């Protein structure tokens, strides 16, 4: 569900946030202090030491980059915060398996990346079990409350939702799935006790974690929200009322208390009782219709992963209501029928952009929650269908594409088959989770230290569409937790990313970078990428001016430099059995991500 969405949506999310909160995009930012931190030196302690080699800032608090590529022999976690990666690794060192590690990592991220994910969010997990050779897809995405309908979002004459109620406030809030999903994953596939994987996150919240440049930027974005709430001010602002400085320590005691309840009572402590009452009160006070019944009735579910092969490598990824996995596979299937051009050539990007446009056309027509609408999943992932699409490609010019007809190919395939965790045994887990946009709906749950999601914003506005809001329905997603098996049947790679609708084009490119171009994992996640639709062509900072000119000459329009095109993290097994991991360095905001690969 909505957890780690960051990346190329950052620019749009930032503008949306600033409008809502009265901020600016200049250097004179509200809540920014030009003075030294007022946090007394004796309070500058944290639950764990933050090693200098993983810090995305220097001694003056300015953003700097660091080495992202990590190696390991026994186990590795790659996530967007050092503390979370370290905790996940420690869990494996204590004897836990990859799922134990993933659950602990996810919970740690709800504390250290509160702007991106949280207890009131949701997500997806793809898990490959080396012992059985089976792959599991788990959905714990949010659902629409039982009393909410599409008509509750009132449109103005221009088709815009009045008050942005589909993005901010109570009418944007979906029924959270995070706690239920993580608990289910641990009970079904983990080996450790729930309390043992929750405790490190309690310790982080209570004993402190570091304000990084990235987190400071996001906190400044909603300074008005922070300053207006006493509890939020105590957590994120200093004694003078400014956003805490880079390097200062954040203590979230209310969240520590919430996690203690969840530790001791499991999902019941979240979906019933005092926390549930507080979520309902906060959401309804903000105009929403979430009820105690909605929370008590929430259930996550398993499904078969979307799957097929790419050049004899087997790819497993998310199934619907995430559109990501099926469209990763559709992209790879089409590319398999086309030549491999030199990386970063005009021919390479033109071909990839045209394929992405074909896939986008199908996504727009067919994607939705398969519990509510019929989706031709087998047709979309069919190699025969991909061959028909590949024939439409013209190497000499850009084209517009309408959706194809995957229903004609909707039979079972013969090839039955964003943080990442991998261990020495070959178990691989990728979880992508989120509260959707930065700080979610901006509805804060007093007394418990977290924000409610705004996941309902992923529904289209209006009725009659595959992705229209209906009570109990999951909004469409692009989250794509993915694992890859090599042609010999051995674990090869696990990868995922936040980044909204640019996730699945990103993951497909990471896979191609490794398989087609022989890149190491650091190169694969940090090389140039694109995300093209009929109406837009976004590219990363690394795309050269000569390449852009060449693409425009072929007829591509609206080319825009977007910095980060999603934020992939990945782990790859090397021939000797060791692991390499890395994460995207570019946050898309003239900053660097806090992502790090930690192994042992």
Secondary structure by P-SEA (a helix, b strand, c coil): ccccccccaaaaaaaaaaaacccccccccccccccccccccccccccccccccccccccccccccccccccccccccccccaaaaaaaaaaaaacccaaaaaaaaaaaaaacccccccccccbbbbbbbccccbbbbbbbbbbccccccccccccccccccccccccccccccccccaaaaaaaaaaccccccccccaaaaaaaaaccccccaaaaaaaaaaaaaaaacaaaaacccccccccccccbbbbcaaaaaaaaaaaacccccccccaaaaaaaaaaaaacccccaaaaaacccccccccccccccbbbbbbccccccaaaaaaaaaaaaaccccccccaaaaaaaaaaaaaaaaaaaccccccccccccccccccaaaaaaaaaaccccccccccccccccccccccccccbbbbcccbbbbbbbbcccccccccccccccbbbbbccccccccccccccccccccccccccccbbbbccccccccccccccccaaaaaaaaaaaaaacccccaaaaaccbbbbbcccbbbbcccccaaaaaaaaaacccccccccccccccccccccccbbbbbccccccccccccbbbbcc
